């Protein structure tokens, strides 16, 4: 009788055919990596083992080029910072205790390359994957955010990828019933062909409901539940994100299929999982994202106290004739893997039947130290799980400061032609209409920002804010930020400026910043100049977090974001989480309609235009140094804003970043639908367009002006009065320059993206 698996490569066959050629290079493995696998196993790998090692040792999954640098986060985290975390780097997502028995988990991930190949599904499954990371911690997902970056806005490829990516983010999140409360949309020619699609999710749970990914307890059962396993996504994000673009063809050297998402299946999976957590019948849990079952089984076994045996032929499939390697490598979405005590298996299955979720017992925890996978009673995988999940290659890539870095910094914007005073009003309007500063309403109107009724603030507010539960007013605020031009000019300072802006945006909502996640997007790690940028950015971010006293709880690294030798701007996106004990005292971004409220500018303004939006838009210039960052000042500014919120002294707040004071005035007036009269002294161009950090524009009721300014003075925070709220004028009036009607400003601000993409 012919064996059911006569064409399947088993361990027994691998032992007897040591010289059989294998396509390890096509799977992304180097010669020395393949040799090391054979050394670990004492034989050549089977096809299934080769597939597991290739995806798990990919750049995306193993962090083999970044590990030596990422450890700096752990080395610099103080005991006080660690005390704020319930789970940190190495878990599916970071978790912090926010008081009253509540914990919040949040994380950002990248889905850049799949979104270039297939914009809608790449972006949609990026959202689905990060949501499952949050769910796997035991939390109910509450909201998502989407930091996005694209090439030149009028480029044909941008017009191909942007609408699909936005539709994918919105389509998946909307169907899940998760509000999208913020993010970014940034354009720069370096992202041409390399769009960045970063996704963040935040969830909440009671502290005692925290779950971690580990398979402990010999005899415990491994249950796969959720969608069936198909051929979609094989070698997807794990391989696709670990190689650069072919500059001659403008395409990937490998084009594995991109995962296909089904948000309705995921919605049911979420509710099913939350009921399983509530009933206390899960020992450990792991979502299936990049690398699929290869990741879930090896990581669960590696983090446990024993081994694991998996019966691969039990996995529910949606394609016929799938090989063990394909089943293990599939990145089909909406799947979870749980470890359950035998006595609770039936209760587990009963919950899954209630939600009509497919659940199958595919393995069990063993008392050995091996991950053994069989297929129709034949062993196709027999490996030490840690060698797959956690002991992959580690590279100390060459690092070299780029030869042109000094020249770049020496090319300051000082010699650029500055506008005459009578041209400033027109510049304010044209800057507001530039793609990076224009309203992103065309994007955000495709997202449901208020579903479930917990949203307190959402884009275009400085930070998103959401109430964490129906029976509490406690909430969290989030912001993601990064200016890649700043990081290009000085990676260390640029990463700190990203941290400072996200921190400032959260504080401007009235929330206290408490934790950080990151999504570090860079070019090829095989380029010594890129690795210098990466090393500097990691150190800048880690050192900045120490100075602010808030920990990095986790994050993501995305390399190979480049076409040929042209890398993207180094883009270390930083997400900051803040906590507010009562969302009813949140600070809005737009000024209100109470006449006579005072507009105060907090912080100091200097002539800082390196990497500025003005230099970029008007002159196409990038050079010099970015604005100086003073993290102690940022911390003080945050404390003042939180105090102003708590004591009812601040009615609106808007941070100053790209576009400077001019853009902040435009946005705070348009968002609040209220006019203002502004009076400035000195060099009006610098006052309006400088991008000095550590500044916030606040509106203060007249009854609170003295108390608020006394507090600023007592704490040595620079402040000055720059205007008053004037709802009667329906214009932004700048003394000595003239008046800009709000209707005219709104048309300029809101028309750009619809004109480009409708």
Wavefront OBJ file of the C-alpha trace (Angstrom):
o trace
v 0.000 0.000 0.000
v 1.309 3.476 -0.905
v 1.976 5.744 2.072
v -0.198 8.842 2.401
v 2.985 10.865 2.719
v 5.256 9.125 0.265
v 6.250 12.532 -1.150
v 6.806 14.153 2.265
v 10.329 14.651 3.601
v 10.509 13.001 7.042
v 13.246 13.058 9.670
v 14.021 9.423 8.851
v 14.460 10.333 5.191
v 16.620 13.349 6.066
v 18.963 11.133 8.057
v 19.372 8.744 5.145
v 19.853 11.436 2.454
v 22.390 13.849 3.953
v 23.577 15.179 0.571
v 20.163 16.012 -0.859
v 20.182 19.574 -2.209
v 17.753 21.982 -0.568
v 16.539 25.426 -1.696
v 17.740 27.242 1.414
v 19.010 30.277 -0.494
v 15.635 30.755 -2.165
v 14.135 30.770 1.321
v 16.448 33.590 2.418
v 19.042 31.588 4.377
v 22.771 32.233 4.015
v 25.319 29.441 3.571
v 26.549 29.739 7.162
v 22.985 29.814 8.508
v 22.137 26.601 6.672
v 25.356 25.025 7.978
v 24.410 26.026 11.518
v 20.970 24.395 11.178
v 22.651 21.138 10.158
v 25.013 21.453 13.121
v 22.093 21.984 15.526
v 20.194 18.968 14.188
v 23.183 16.731 13.484
v 21.751 16.136 9.996
v 20.199 18.066 7.167
v 16.780 19.552 7.949
v 13.571 18.152 6.537
v 11.588 20.359 4.182
v 9.295 21.300 7.072
v 12.206 22.086 9.399
v 13.897 24.134 6.688
v 10.687 26.117 6.239
v 10.448 26.755 9.992
v 14.029 27.896 10.377
v 13.882 30.060 7.258
v 10.844 32.044 8.404
v 11.830 32.186 12.070
v 15.398 33.209 11.251
v 14.249 35.883 8.817
v 15.086 39.478 9.661
v 11.450 40.226 10.431
v 11.047 37.403 12.967
v 14.517 36.975 14.475
v 15.761 40.577 14.652
v 19.177 39.171 13.785
v 20.632 42.535 12.718
v 19.028 44.594 15.487
v 19.318 42.407 18.606
v 22.755 43.676 19.565
v 21.420 47.233 19.562
v 17.954 46.629 21.000
v 19.451 45.210 24.199
v 20.384 48.807 25.017
v 16.734 49.409 25.903
v 16.977 46.784 28.629
v 20.388 47.955 29.807
v 19.168 51.516 30.336
v 15.771 50.762 31.889
v 15.876 51.647 35.575
v 14.146 49.704 38.334
v 11.678 52.560 38.732
v 10.805 52.373 35.034
v 10.465 48.580 35.234
v 8.077 48.918 38.170
v 5.521 50.480 35.838
v 5.439 47.425 33.562
v 3.549 44.172 33.978
v 4.976 42.853 30.691
v 7.649 44.287 28.461
v 10.006 43.622 25.573
v 9.775 40.025 24.365
v 6.046 39.580 24.974
v 3.318 39.956 22.363
v 2.757 43.505 23.645
v 3.797 45.719 26.537
v 1.495 46.032 29.553
v 1.386 48.791 32.171
v -0.594 49.106 35.389
v -2.678 52.297 35.233
v -4.346 52.082 38.647
v -7.735 51.079 40.075
v -6.984 47.466 39.136
v -6.730 48.282 35.425
v -3.921 47.401 33.035
v -3.406 48.664 29.501
v -1.513 46.920 26.728
v -0.331 48.541 23.513
v 2.092 47.932 20.673
v 2.984 49.076 17.176
v 3.942 46.800 14.273
v 4.912 47.298 10.636
v 3.304 45.778 7.550
v 5.242 47.795 5.020
v 6.273 45.445 2.250
v 3.043 43.413 2.026
v 1.188 46.723 1.700
v 3.300 47.689 -1.293
v 2.604 44.379 -3.042
v -1.127 44.304 -2.215
v -2.172 47.609 -0.601
v -5.642 46.689 0.666
v -4.891 43.257 2.123
v -1.419 44.266 3.304
v -2.818 47.130 5.369
v -5.917 45.235 6.507
v -3.961 42.251 7.800
v -1.498 44.615 9.449
v -4.395 45.901 11.548
v -5.649 42.368 12.182
v -2.236 41.173 13.328
v -1.636 43.937 15.841
v -5.155 43.518 17.228
v -4.447 39.824 17.884
v -1.196 40.743 19.650
v -3.263 42.816 22.083
v -5.897 40.104 22.411
v -3.198 37.512 23.180
v -2.290 39.450 26.335
v -5.810 38.881 27.684
v -7.100 42.364 26.880
v -10.090 43.658 24.992
v -8.803 45.696 22.043
v -10.133 49.251 22.356
v -8.754 51.311 19.483
v -6.231 51.423 16.652
v -3.936 54.042 15.132
v -2.136 54.108 11.784
v 1.134 55.991 11.164
v 1.443 55.980 7.342
v 4.118 57.262 4.962
v 4.054 57.528 1.202
v 6.136 58.789 -1.715
v 5.496 62.030 -3.582
v 1.750 62.668 -3.410
v 1.359 63.214 -7.157
v 3.385 60.128 -8.152
v 1.454 57.383 -9.980
v 2.558 54.705 -7.520
v 1.403 56.781 -4.540
v -1.982 57.060 -6.223
v -1.951 53.271 -6.538
v -0.995 52.354 -2.982
v -2.471 55.124 -0.820
v -6.190 54.615 -1.566
v -5.846 50.851 -1.132
v -3.905 51.125 2.108
v -6.343 53.627 3.595
v -9.273 51.456 2.521
v -7.608 48.398 4.052
v -6.967 50.098 7.392
v -10.501 51.457 7.498
v -12.237 48.377 6.169
v -10.692 45.982 8.680
v -10.870 48.277 11.703
v -14.413 49.424 10.954
v -15.645 45.850 10.618
v -14.024 44.957 13.945
v -15.825 47.858 15.582
v -12.569 49.452 16.720
v -12.275 53.234 16.508
v -9.245 54.670 14.740
v -8.216 57.508 17.030
v -5.078 58.878 15.380
v -1.934 58.389 13.387
v -0.017 60.200 10.674
v 0.024 60.631 6.916
v 3.413 61.843 5.674
v 4.755 62.243 2.144
v 8.391 62.147 1.036
v 9.972 60.942 -2.168
v 12.191 58.452 -0.301
v 9.097 56.395 0.529
v 8.370 55.984 -3.187
v 7.959 52.254 -3.704
v 8.482 51.739 0.047
v 5.327 52.947 1.815
v 5.388 52.579 5.581
v 2.246 51.046 7.027
v 2.610 50.951 10.786
v -0.326 49.912 12.945
v -0.884 50.395 16.668
v -3.521 48.867 18.904
v -4.373 49.521 22.536
v -6.425 47.325 24.832
v -7.480 47.197 28.465
v -8.021 44.481 31.052
v -8.080 43.915 34.759
v -4.589 43.276 36.130
v -5.416 39.712 37.108
v -6.507 38.876 33.550
v -3.005 39.227 32.071
v -2.025 36.239 29.881
v 1.435 35.354 28.592
v 2.596 33.155 25.711
v 3.979 29.941 27.195
v 3.235 26.232 27.071
v 3.624 24.845 30.587
v 2.439 21.640 32.196
v 3.132 18.243 30.637
v -0.087 16.754 29.321
v -1.731 20.110 28.660
v -3.380 20.300 25.261
v -2.518 22.651 22.392
v -5.650 23.897 20.641
v -5.679 25.790 17.347
v -8.814 27.879 16.952
v -10.131 30.411 14.484
v -9.921 30.342 10.694
v -8.785 27.418 8.603
v -5.214 27.329 7.287
v -4.699 28.067 3.599
v -2.001 28.866 1.080
v -2.258 32.630 1.535
v 0.708 34.409 3.038
v 3.212 31.556 2.761
v 6.557 33.251 3.225
v 4.562 36.459 3.467
v 5.576 39.097 5.962
v 8.412 36.988 7.364
v 10.282 36.714 4.045
v 8.820 39.744 2.279
v 9.987 42.089 5.043
v 13.506 40.675 5.038
v 14.777 41.658 1.618
v 15.253 44.835 -0.339
v 13.529 45.904 -3.554
v 15.074 45.021 -6.902
v 15.855 48.472 -8.223
v 15.831 47.387 -11.857
v 12.324 45.999 -11.803
v 10.912 48.103 -9.000
v 9.476 44.932 -7.515
v 10.384 42.373 -4.903
v 12.833 39.629 -5.799
v 10.307 37.357 -4.119
v 6.599 37.978 -4.338
v 4.999 35.518 -1.927
v 1.273 35.842 -1.565
v 0.063 38.483 0.860
v -2.233 37.344 3.659
v -5.977 37.727 3.119
v -7.959 39.091 6.043
v -11.529 38.446 7.173
v -12.434 40.987 9.876
v -15.771 39.345 10.644
v -13.990 36.107 11.537
v -11.588 38.105 13.701
v -14.441 39.908 15.465
v -15.931 36.564 16.494
v -12.457 35.318 17.452
v -12.031 38.321 19.765
v -15.316 37.734 21.587
v -14.658 34.001 21.816
v -11.178 34.570 23.255
v -12.397 37.107 25.800
v -14.984 34.621 27.071
v -12.296 31.934 27.307
v -10.148 34.321 29.377
v -13.113 35.214 31.581
v -13.762 31.559 32.339
v -10.100 31.038 33.289
v -9.549 28.022 31.079
v -6.436 29.117 29.187
v -2.896 28.418 30.471
v -1.028 30.176 27.660
v -1.930 31.754 24.351
v -0.212 32.918 21.180
v -1.634 34.592 18.103
v -0.657 33.352 14.641
v 0.804 36.180 12.582
v 4.155 36.284 10.845
v 5.532 32.747 10.342
v 2.182 31.199 11.317
v 2.297 27.856 13.124
v 6.097 27.824 12.916
v 6.119 30.830 15.214
v 3.231 29.866 17.487
v 4.400 26.326 18.248
v 8.105 27.110 18.633
v 7.542 30.216 20.759
v 4.991 28.562 23.024
v 7.276 25.557 23.543
v 10.373 27.704 23.945
v 8.749 29.864 26.627
v 7.344 26.888 28.509
v 8.896 24.343 30.851
v 8.880 21.329 28.538
v 8.524 20.237 24.947
v 5.603 19.887 22.586
v 4.171 17.287 20.230
v 2.026 18.531 17.352
v -0.112 16.399 15.008
v 0.011 18.535 11.889
v -2.496 16.466 9.915
v -5.176 17.590 12.399
v -4.886 21.250 11.337
v -8.123 22.333 9.575
v -7.223 23.326 6.004
v -8.964 25.322 3.306
v -6.725 24.047 0.510
v -6.152 20.458 -0.515
v -2.801 18.754 -0.754
v -0.907 21.175 1.476
v 2.529 19.913 2.533
v 3.782 20.087 6.133
v 6.115 22.939 5.135
v 3.187 24.878 3.682
v 0.974 24.277 6.714
v 3.726 25.442 9.075
v 4.597 28.514 6.964
v 1.098 29.696 6.113
v 0.288 33.132 7.474
v -3.470 32.746 7.119
v -5.112 35.258 9.397
v -7.570 35.093 12.302
v -5.961 32.133 14.103
v -4.889 31.650 17.719
v -3.108 28.847 19.569
v -4.030 28.103 23.198
v -2.610 25.789 25.849
v -5.378 24.223 27.936
v -5.427 21.777 30.834
v -7.082 18.440 29.888
v -9.901 18.983 32.372
v -10.812 22.257 30.627
v -10.701 21.091 27.010
v -14.416 20.385 26.763
v -15.294 23.732 28.344
v -12.932 25.387 25.857
v -14.598 23.620 22.953
v -18.052 24.524 24.255
v -17.202 28.233 24.184
v -15.825 27.885 20.657
v -18.986 26.087 19.528
v -21.081 28.881 21.030
v -19.225 31.430 18.874
v -19.113 29.090 15.862
v -15.315 29.150 15.933
v -13.440 26.129 14.587
v -11.271 24.645 17.350
v -9.028 21.601 17.039
v -6.727 19.866 19.480
v -3.503 19.653 17.473
v -0.926 18.819 20.126
v 0.120 18.491 23.725
v 2.856 19.689 26.052
v 5.469 17.018 26.773
v 8.024 16.606 29.531
v 10.910 16.565 27.064
v 12.829 19.448 25.527
v 11.961 18.936 21.850
v 9.328 20.242 19.487
v 8.190 17.169 17.599
v 5.714 17.514 14.742
v 4.189 14.526 13.023
v 2.194 14.281 9.830
v 0.148 11.098 9.398
v 2.254 9.372 12.073
v 5.570 10.278 10.433
v 7.959 12.686 12.182
v 8.558 15.711 9.943
v 10.009 18.050 12.601
v 12.208 17.207 15.593
v 13.999 20.320 16.842
v 15.012 22.117 20.041
v 12.337 24.838 20.057
v 14.605 27.605 21.379
v 16.902 27.224 18.377
v 13.938 28.048 16.153
v 12.274 30.780 18.211
v 15.006 32.535 20.177
v 18.482 31.353 19.242
v 18.686 32.405 15.637
v 21.702 34.136 14.115
v 22.900 37.401 15.636
v 24.825 39.796 13.435
v 27.131 42.601 14.428
v 26.668 44.447 11.169
v 29.362 46.954 10.129
v 28.567 50.478 11.298
v 29.914 53.614 9.682
v 28.840 57.214 9.853
v 27.917 58.153 6.255
v 30.680 60.003 4.430
v 28.259 62.753 3.428
v 26.801 63.305 6.927
v 29.096 66.243 7.685
v 28.307 67.807 4.324
v 24.584 67.311 4.952
v 24.758 69.039 8.328
v 26.949 71.830 6.957
v 24.354 72.623 4.281
v 22.273 74.761 6.624
v 19.101 76.561 5.565
v 20.584 79.910 6.622
v 21.212 81.026 3.028
v 17.718 80.163 1.793
v 15.681 83.141 0.613
v 13.173 84.131 3.264
v 9.854 85.726 2.394
v 9.172 89.439 2.762
v 6.798 90.446 5.527
v 4.003 91.174 3.054
v 4.304 87.591 1.772
v 3.818 85.911 5.133
v 0.020 85.665 5.052
v 0.130 83.921 1.692
v 2.867 81.623 3.006
v 0.685 80.672 5.987
v -2.085 79.666 3.600
v 0.131 77.832 1.110
v 1.912 75.945 3.908
v -1.453 74.884 5.349
v -2.308 73.472 1.923
v 0.971 71.553 1.516
v 0.429 67.760 1.565
v 2.181 67.113 4.895
v 0.373 69.931 6.729
v -2.994 69.764 4.971
v -6.036 68.255 6.653
v -6.061 64.461 6.632
v -9.837 64.408 6.737
v -9.973 62.634 3.351
v -8.209 59.735 5.078
v -9.819 59.808 8.513
v -13.381 60.118 7.226
v -12.925 56.581 5.897
v -12.347 55.379 9.460
v -14.962 55.038 12.162
v -13.455 57.114 14.959
v -16.318 56.899 17.453
v -17.692 53.345 17.263
v -18.487 51.769 20.688
v -18.857 55.233 22.219
v -15.602 55.288 24.171
v -13.698 57.768 22.018
v -12.948 61.057 23.767
v -10.479 62.591 21.299
v -9.507 61.539 17.776
v -7.686 62.960 14.781
v -7.249 65.905 14.136
v -6.651 66.273 17.872
v -3.021 66.218 19.029
v -3.542 62.808 20.605
v -6.258 60.188 20.567
v -8.032 59.452 23.842
v -10.368 56.643 24.795
v -12.226 55.607 27.936
v -11.026 52.161 28.998
v -14.384 50.800 30.170
v -18.073 51.569 30.358
v -18.079 51.710 34.146
v -15.161 54.122 34.583
v -14.088 57.601 33.498
v -10.448 56.517 33.488
v -8.877 56.751 30.070
v -5.693 56.588 28.038
v -4.268 58.943 25.431
v -1.945 57.973 22.585
v 0.153 59.703 19.984
v 2.581 58.452 17.339
v 5.199 60.754 15.837
v 8.395 60.937 13.830
v 9.969 63.462 11.489
v 12.240 61.436 9.189
v 13.999 64.570 7.958
v 15.108 65.377 11.497
v 16.376 61.814 11.923
v 18.255 61.974 8.637
v 20.072 65.121 9.824
v 20.865 63.675 13.262
v 19.552 60.173 14.092
v 20.187 60.476 17.837
v 18.461 63.853 18.175
v 15.807 62.906 15.613
v 14.676 59.909 17.652
v 14.516 62.086 20.758
v 12.509 64.705 18.868
v 10.031 61.980 17.840
v 9.774 60.920 21.480
v 9.420 64.530 22.616
v 6.628 65.301 20.162
v 4.619 62.182 20.997
v 5.131 62.885 24.714
v 4.056 66.523 24.221
v 0.983 65.548 22.200
v -0.179 63.196 24.940
v 0.434 65.799 27.633
v -1.485 68.357 25.559
v -4.615 66.214 26.003
v -4.252 66.407 29.786
v -2.930 62.858 30.186
v 0.270 61.869 32.014
v 2.709 60.013 29.707
v 3.677 56.638 31.188
v 5.084 54.292 28.518
v 6.521 54.003 25.016
v 6.271 51.630 22.068
v 8.144 52.021 18.805
v 8.214 50.978 15.152
v 11.743 51.448 13.828
v 11.683 51.716 10.023
v 15.053 51.811 8.253
v 16.845 50.825 5.044
v 19.034 47.779 4.525
v 20.999 46.572 7.559
v 23.707 45.493 5.144
v 24.464 49.188 4.561
v 26.885 50.420 7.281
v 25.420 53.917 7.015
v 21.908 52.625 7.716
v 23.182 50.660 10.717
v 24.808 53.835 12.040
v 21.461 55.600 11.754
v 19.764 52.689 13.513
v 22.289 52.482 16.343
v 22.114 56.224 16.947
v 18.318 56.277 16.889
v 18.057 53.382 19.374
v 20.475 55.087 21.746
v 18.697 58.404 21.366
v 15.322 56.878 22.121
v 16.561 54.778 25.041
v 18.475 57.658 26.611
v 15.481 59.936 26.108
v 13.153 57.499 27.852
v 15.524 57.362 30.829
v 15.507 61.142 31.033
v 11.716 61.267 30.891
v 11.388 58.296 33.254
v 9.074 56.251 31.025
v 9.918 52.736 29.756
v 9.952 51.257 26.270
v 7.537 48.341 26.637
v 8.085 46.790 23.218
v 8.023 47.517 19.537
v 9.078 46.440 16.094
v 11.990 46.758 13.676
v 11.453 46.967 9.921
v 14.591 46.835 7.776
v 15.141 46.664 4.023
v 12.907 49.651 3.326
v 14.725 50.757 0.228
v 14.908 50.391 -3.528
v 18.373 49.386 -4.680
v 20.777 51.669 -2.837
v 18.154 54.346 -2.056
v 16.930 53.998 1.521
v 13.928 55.688 3.073
v 14.440 58.504 5.526
v 15.277 56.809 8.837
v 11.850 56.693 10.478
v 11.771 55.587 14.120
v 8.066 56.045 14.836
v 7.490 56.540 18.557
v 4.178 55.880 20.266
v 3.548 57.307 23.734
v 0.766 56.142 26.060
v -0.648 58.486 28.684
v -3.140 57.973 31.494
v -5.910 60.329 32.635
v -8.013 59.540 35.690
v -11.093 61.341 34.343
v -11.594 61.804 30.605
v -14.125 64.551 31.283
v -11.228 66.915 31.971
v -9.448 66.204 28.681
v -8.056 69.239 26.840
v -9.320 69.727 23.255
v -7.064 70.896 20.433
v -9.389 73.517 18.970
v -10.109 76.793 20.721
v -13.647 77.322 21.998
v -16.094 80.104 21.316
v -15.633 82.002 24.590
v -14.559 85.502 23.596
v -11.487 86.998 25.202
v -9.758 83.785 26.248
v -6.012 84.346 26.301
v -3.685 82.589 23.888
v -0.349 81.795 25.530
v 2.738 80.336 23.882
v 4.643 78.084 26.275
v 8.327 77.454 25.572
v 11.057 79.270 23.673
v 11.252 80.106 19.974
v 14.599 80.119 18.185
v 15.522 80.456 14.498
v 15.510 76.679 13.832
v 14.717 75.640 10.269
v 16.896 72.558 9.640
v 14.600 69.842 8.269
v 11.641 72.200 8.513
v 8.493 72.007 6.441
v 9.222 75.488 5.075
v 12.671 74.480 3.810
v 11.234 71.253 2.383
v 8.152 72.681 0.637
v 9.402 76.073 -0.519
v 13.013 75.226 -1.334
v 13.203 71.422 -1.603
v 16.043 71.685 0.908
v 17.259 69.206 3.504
v 20.328 70.106 5.501
v 21.686 71.567 8.705
v 20.703 70.358 12.147
v 17.217 69.624 13.498
v 15.751 71.702 16.338
v 17.404 71.262 19.711
v 15.642 68.952 22.112
v 15.459 69.571 25.862
v 13.734 66.610 27.476
v 13.758 68.125 30.943
v 11.844 71.066 29.499
v 9.450 68.642 27.791
v 8.863 66.920 31.109
v 8.195 70.236 32.838
v 5.872 71.317 30.035
v 3.950 68.054 30.407
v 3.578 68.529 34.153
v 2.232 72.053 33.636
v -0.300 70.893 31.041
v -1.524 68.032 33.221
v -1.871 70.420 36.180
v -3.723 72.872 33.949
v -6.126 70.124 32.925
v -6.631 68.834 36.466
v -7.362 72.305 37.868
v -9.488 73.562 34.968
v -7.019 76.254 33.924
v -6.616 75.296 30.250
v -9.481 75.184 27.744
v -7.452 74.208 24.653
v -3.897 73.133 23.843
v -2.050 72.443 20.603
v 1.592 71.458 20.333
v 3.920 73.229 17.885
v 5.765 70.947 15.474
v 5.880 70.881 11.667
v 4.885 74.292 10.314
v 5.529 76.048 13.617
v 3.215 78.564 15.264
v 1.580 79.488 11.954
v 0.272 75.960 11.432
v -0.748 75.590 15.081
v -2.823 78.783 14.833
v -4.476 77.655 11.603
v -5.391 74.261 13.029
v -6.574 75.396 16.445
v -8.861 77.979 14.812
v -10.228 75.624 12.149
v -10.710 72.679 14.509
v -12.464 74.925 17.004
v -14.285 76.877 14.261
v -13.342 80.051 16.079
v -11.325 83.125 15.126
v -8.405 84.688 16.968
v -6.395 87.904 17.091
v -2.643 87.403 17.334
v 0.099 89.885 18.188
v 3.761 88.977 17.765
v 7.049 90.803 18.210
v 10.475 90.473 16.612
v 11.210 88.622 13.381
v 7.734 87.566 12.276
v 9.013 84.887 9.904
v 10.890 83.156 12.733
v 7.991 83.646 15.134
v 5.548 82.040 12.723
v 7.547 79.296 10.990
v 10.337 78.171 13.321
v 9.992 74.540 14.397
v 11.654 74.840 17.794
v 10.660 71.938 20.031
v 9.152 72.093 23.513
v 6.361 74.540 22.664
v 2.584 74.437 23.106
v -0.100 76.995 22.296
v -2.751 77.097 25.030
v -6.023 78.920 25.477
v -6.701 80.029 29.048
v -9.974 81.473 30.406
v -9.556 85.053 31.561
v -10.474 84.028 35.095
v -7.569 81.553 35.144
v -4.895 83.566 33.335
v -3.178 84.910 36.442
v -3.194 81.572 38.244
v -1.874 79.705 35.214
v 0.889 82.178 34.360
v 1.942 82.342 38.019
v 2.329 78.562 37.955
v 4.453 78.751 34.796
v 6.626 81.480 36.274
v 7.061 79.629 39.545
v 8.189 76.529 37.644
v 10.509 78.526 35.342
v 8.569 77.600 32.201
v 8.839 80.423 29.634
v 5.508 81.825 28.508
v 4.169 84.855 26.693
v 0.832 86.168 25.609
v 0.414 85.956 21.821
v -3.279 86.624 21.270
v -6.904 86.299 22.262
v -9.835 84.204 21.089
v -12.211 86.262 18.926
v -15.223 84.274 17.690
v -16.841 87.384 16.250
v -14.136 87.867 13.614
v -14.401 84.424 11.946
v -10.799 84.971 10.902
v -7.204 84.498 11.975
v -5.986 88.051 12.345
v -2.272 88.697 12.810
v -1.442 92.202 13.938
v 0.649 94.177 11.384
v 0.134 91.481 8.740
v -3.604 91.329 8.172
v -6.442 88.857 8.311
v -7.052 85.351 6.921
v -10.776 84.434 6.817
v -11.404 80.994 8.281
v -13.460 79.962 5.234
v -10.476 80.747 3.017
v -8.089 78.883 5.307
v -10.386 75.875 5.513
v -10.655 75.636 1.745
v -6.859 75.669 1.448
v -6.365 73.208 4.318
v -8.993 70.664 3.294
v -8.806 70.713 -0.523
v -5.351 69.165 -1.053
v -5.878 65.453 -0.457
v -9.284 65.240 -2.182
v -7.771 66.964 -5.227
v -4.963 64.406 -5.290
v -6.843 61.189 -4.580
v -10.556 61.552 -5.285
l 1 2 3 4 5 6 7 8 9 10 11 12 13 14 15 16 17 18 19 20 21 22 23 24 25 26 27 28 29 30 31 32 33 34 35 36 37 38 39 40 41 42 43 44 45 46 47 48 49 50 51 52 53 54 55 56 57 58 59 60 61 62 63 64 65 66 67 68 69 70 71 72 73 74 75 76 77 78 79 80 81 82 83 84 85 86 87 88 89 90 91 92 93 94 95 96 97 98 99 100 101 102 103 104 105 106 107 108 109 110 111 112 113 114 115 116 117 118 119 120 121 122 123 124 125 126 127 128 129 130 131 132 133 134 135 136 137 138 139 140 141 142 143 144 145 146 147 148 149 150 151 152 153 154 155 156 157 158 159 160 161 162 163 164 165 166 167 168 169 170 171 172 173 174 175 176 177 178 179 180 181 182 183 184 185 186 187 188 189 190 191 192 193 194 195 196 197 198 199 200 201 202 203 204 205 206 207 208 209 210 211 212 213 214 215 216 217 218 219 220 221 222 223 224 225 226 227 228 229 230 231 232 233 234 235 236 237 238 239 240 241 242 243 244 245 246 247 248 249 250 251 252 253 254 255 256 257 258 259 260 261 262 263 264 265 266 267 268 269 270 271 272 273 274 275 276 277 278 279 280 281 282 283 284 285 286 287 288 289 290 291 292 293 294 295 296 297 298 299 300 301 302 303 304 305 306 307 308 309 310 311 312 313 314 315 316 317 318 319 320 321 322 323 324 325 326 327 328 329 330 331 332 333 334 335 336 337 338 339 340 341 342 343 344 345 346 347 348 349 350 351 352 353 354 355 356 357 358 359 360 361 362 363 364 365 366 367 368 369 370 371 372 373 374 375 376 377 378 379 380 381 382 383 384 385 386 387 388 389 390 391 392 393 394 395 396 397 398 399 400 401 402 403 404 405 406 407 408 409 410 411 412 413 414 415 416 417 418 419 420 421 422 423 424 425 426 427 428 429 430 431 432 433 434 435 436 437 438 439 440 441 442 443 444 445 446 447 448 449 450 451 452 453 454 455 456 457 458 459 460 461 462 463 464 465 466 467 468 469 470 471 472 473 474 475 476 477 478 479 480 481 482 483 484 485 486 487 488 489 490 491 492 493 494 495 496 497 498 499 500 501 502 503 504 505 506 507 508 509 510 511 512 513 514 515 516 517 518 519 520 521 522 523 524 525 526 527 528 529 530 531 532 533 534 535 536 537 538 539 540 541 542 543 544 545 546 547 548 549 550 551 552 553 554 555 556 557 558 559 560 561 562 563 564 565 566 567 568 569 570 571 572 573 574 575 576 577 578 579 580 581 582 583 584 585 586 587 588 589 590 591 592 593 594 595 596 597 598 599 600 601 602 603 604 605 606 607 608 609 610 611 612 613 614 615 616 617 618 619 620 621 622 623 624 625 626 627 628 629 630 631 632 633 634 635 636 637 638 639 640 641 642 643 644 645 646 647 648 649 650 651 652 653 654 655 656 657 658 659 660 661 662 663 664 665 666 667 668 669 670 671 672 673 674 675 676 677 678 679 680 681 682 683 684 685 686 687 688 689 690 691 692 693 694 695 696 697 698 699 700 701 702 703 704 705 706 707 708 709 710 711 712 713 714 715 716 717 718 719 720 721 722 723 724 725 726 727 728 729 730 731 732 733 734 735 736 737 738 739 740 741 742 743 744 745 746 747 748 749 750 751 752 753 754 755 756 757 758
